[in-house]
Amino acid sequence: MTVLVEPFSSVYDDRSRLGVILARGRSGFEAYAADDHSLGLFPSPRKAAAVITTTRPWVAVPSTLLARADEVIE
C-alpha cells in the first residue's frame, strides 16, 4: 500500500522501523506495520504505538517509545 500522507510518527526499536502512525483527524490514529499493512484505528498515538510494538512479540515495548508518542500531542 502506498501512503499518500505524511506520517504523524514513526516507531523504532533501535534502528529498525517497526511501523508508522498516521493522524486521521476525528477518526483517530492509524497504525501501520513495517510491511505497510494497517493495524487499525486507535484513539491515541500511544495506543497505536503499543499495537505496532506488540505485532512483533520478540520486540519488547520500551517505555520511551510510548512516552515520545504522548509528548507529541501534549
TIKOLDREN-39629 format. One record per atom (N, C-alpha, C, O, CB): y, z negated, x negated. Coordinates in steps of 0.05 Angstrom, whole numbers, padded with zeros to 5 digits, always signed. Glycine has a CB too. Layout:
BEGIN
YZX...
//
This chain:
BEGIN
-00023+00000-00017+00000+00000+00000+00025+00000-00018+00026-00014-00037+00000-00024+00019+00044+00016-00010+00069+00017-00025+00089-00002-00012+00095+00001+00012+00080+00046-00026+00100-00020-00027+00120-00039-00017+00148-00026-00020+00156-00020-00042+00119-00066-00031+00162-00023+00002+00188-00009+00001+00212-00028+00001+00235-00019+00002+00190+00009+00025+00207-00054+00000+00229-00074-00002+00226-00090-00027+00205-00092-00039+00228-00092+00023+00249-00102-00035+00248-00119-00059+00232-00144-00054+00235-00156-00032+00277-00126-00068+00216-00153-00073+00202-00178-00069+00221-00202-00068+00240-00203-00083+00181-00182-00092+00215-00220-00050+00231-00245-00048+00224-00262-00073+00242-00274-00085+00224-00261-00022+00199-00262-00081+00190-00278-00103+00163-00268-00113+00147-00257-00097+00188-00308-00096+00157-00271-00138+00131-00264-00149+00117-00290-00157+00130-00309-00165+00133-00245-00173+00091-00291-00154+00075-00315-00161+00058-00308-00185+00043-00289-00185+00058-00324-00136+00061-00324-00206+00047-00320-00231+00031-00345-00238+00038-00367-00231+00067-00313-00253+00010-00340-00253-00005-00360-00267-00004-00352-00296-00018-00334-00305-00035-00364-00257+00013-00366-00311+00019-00358-00339+00031-00330-00339+00053-00327-00328-00007-00360-00357+00018-00310-00350+00029-00283-00350+00015-00265-00330+00021-00241-00328+00026-00271-00377-00003-00276-00314-00018-00260-00294-00004-00261-00267+00000-00283-00256-00047-00269-00292+00003-00238-00257+00016-00237-00230-00006-00240-00209-00025-00224-00208+00032-00211-00225-00004-00261-00193-00023-00266-00172-00016-00252-00146-00033-00246-00130-00026-00296-00167+00010-00248-00142+00019-00235-00117+00049-00236-00115+00063-00246-00132+00006-00248-00093+00059-00227-00092+00087-00227-00086+00092-00237-00058+00074-00236-00041+00099-00199-00089+00116-00247-00053+00124-00257-00027+00148-00240-00018+00167-00236-00033+00131-00287-00027+00147-00229+00006+00169-00214+00017+00181-00229+00041+00167-00239+00058+00159-00186+00026+00208-00229+00041+00222-00242+00064+00221-00221+00087+00229-00198+00083+00251-00250+00056+00213-00230+00110+00211-00213+00134+00229-00222+00156+00222-00219+00180+00182-00212+00143+00252-00233+00149+00271-00242+00169+00260-00264+00186+00248-00283+00176+00279-00219+00187+00264-00262+00212+00255-00283+00230+00225-00286+00232+00214-00306+00241+00266-00278+00258+00211-00265+00223+00182-00266+00223+00171-00285+00202+00148-00294+00204+00170-00238+00218+00187-00291+00182+00178-00309+00161+00175-00295+00134+00191-00278+00127+00152-00322+00168+00155-00303+00119+00150-00292+00093+00122-00281+00091+00102-00294+00099+00154-00315+00071+00119-00256+00082+00093-00244+00080+00083-00246+00051+00097-00239+00032+00095-00214+00089+00058-00254+00049+00046-00257+00023+00028-00234+00017+00013-00225+00035+00029-00284+00021+00029-00223-00007+00012-00201-00016-00003-00210-00041+00009-00222-00059+00028-00175-00021-00028-00204-00042-00044-00210-00066-00037-00189-00088-00024-00170-00082-00075-00210-00060-00047-00194-00112-00041-00176-00135-00051-00147-00129-00040-00128-00140-00054-00187-00160-00071-00144-00113-00082-00117-00107-00067-00105-00083-00076-00085-00072-00112-00118-00101-00044-00117-00075-00026-00106-00055-00037-00107-00026-00028-00092-00009-00019-00079-00061-00057-00124-00021-00065-00127+00007-00051-00152+00019-00048-00172+00006-00096-00129+00010-00042-00149+00044-00028-00170+00058-00046-00194+00063-00069-00191+00072-00015-00160+00084-00035-00218+00059-00050-00243+00065-00039-00256+00090-00050-00276+00099-00048-00262+00041-00018-00244+00102-00008-00254+00127+00021-00263+00125+00034-00262+00104-00024-00277+00136+00032-00271+00148+00059-00282+00151+00059-00312+00151+00041-00324+00163+00073-00270+00176+00078-00324+00138+00080-00353+00136+00108-00363+00141+00127-00348+00137+00070-00363+00109+00111-00387+00151+00138-00397+00158+00156-00404+00134+00180-00405+00137+00135-00422+00175+00144-00408+00110+00160-00414+00087+00148-00401+00062+00124-00394+00061+00161-00445+00082+00165-00396+00041+00154-00384+00017+00134-00403+00003+00116-00394-00011+00177-00377-00002+00137-00429+00007+00119-00448-00005+00090-00444+00006+00071-00444-00010+00128-00477+00000+00088-00440+00032+00062-00436+00044+00050-00409+00036+00026-00406+00032+00063-00438+00075+00068-00389+00034+00058-00363+00025+00048-00364-00004+00027-00352-00010+00081-00342+00027+00062-00379-00021+00053-00382-00049+00027-00396-00051+00010-00390-00067+00075-00397-00065+00023-00416-00034-00002-00432-00034-00025-00414-00026-00047-00416-00038+00000-00455-00014-00021-00396-00007-00043-00378+00001-00049-00358-00021-00072-00352-00026-00036-00363+00027-00028-00348-00034-00033-00329-00056-00049-00342-00078-00068-00330-00089-00006-00319-00068-00043-00367-00085-00058-00380-00107-00086-00388-00099-00104-00389-00116-00043-00405-00116-00091-00393-00073-00118-00400-00065-00136-00377-00058-00160-00380-00053-00116-00418-00041-00125-00352-00059-00143-00329-00055-00160-00324-00079-00180-00310-00078-00126-00304-00049-00153-00337-00101-00169-00336-00126-00177-00364-00132-00163-00378-00146-00153-00323-00150-00201-00373-00123-00208-00401-00125-00210-00411-00153-00209-00436-00158-00234-00406-00111-00214-00394-00173-00216-00403-00201-00188-00409-00213-00186-00418-00235-00230-00383-00218-00167-00404-00198-00139-00409-00207-00129-00434-00194-00128-00435-00169-00120-00384-00202-00121-00454-00209-00110-00478-00198-00082-00473-00187-00069-00454-00195-00109-00500-00219-00073-00489-00168-00046-00486-00157-00028-00505-00172-00026-00529-00165-00047-00493-00126-00013-00495-00191+00006-00512-00206+00029-00520-00187+00040-00503-00173+00016-00498-00231+00037-00545-00188+00058-00554-00171+00085-00540-00178+00103-00539-00161+00062-00584-00173+00088-00530-00202+00113-00516-00209+00116-00490-00194+00139-00483-00188+00113-00510-00239+00094-00476-00187+00096-00452-00170+00107-00459-00143+00125-00445-00133+00069-00438-00168+00097-00480-00132+00106-00488-00105+00135-00498-00105+00150-00493-00087+00088-00509-00093+00142-00513-00126+00169-00523-00128+00189-00500-00131+00211-00502-00120+00171-00543-00152+00183-00480-00147+00201-00457-00151+00206-00443-00125+00228-00434-00119+00190-00438-00171+00186-00440-00108+00189-00426-00082+00208-00442-00065+00224-00430-00050+00162-00422-00068+00207-00468-00065+00224-00485-00049+00253-00484-00059+00272-00483-00043+00215-00514-00048+00257-00483-00085+00283-00483-00097+00299-00457-00089+00323-00458-00086+00282-00485-00127+00285-00436-00085+00297-00410-00078+00311-00411-00051+00332-00400-00047+00277-00387-00079+00299-00425-00032+00310-00426-00005+00329-00449+00000+00343-00449+00020+00288-00426+00015+00330-00469-00018+00348-00491-00013+00375-00486-00024+00393-00504-00022+00336-00516-00026
//
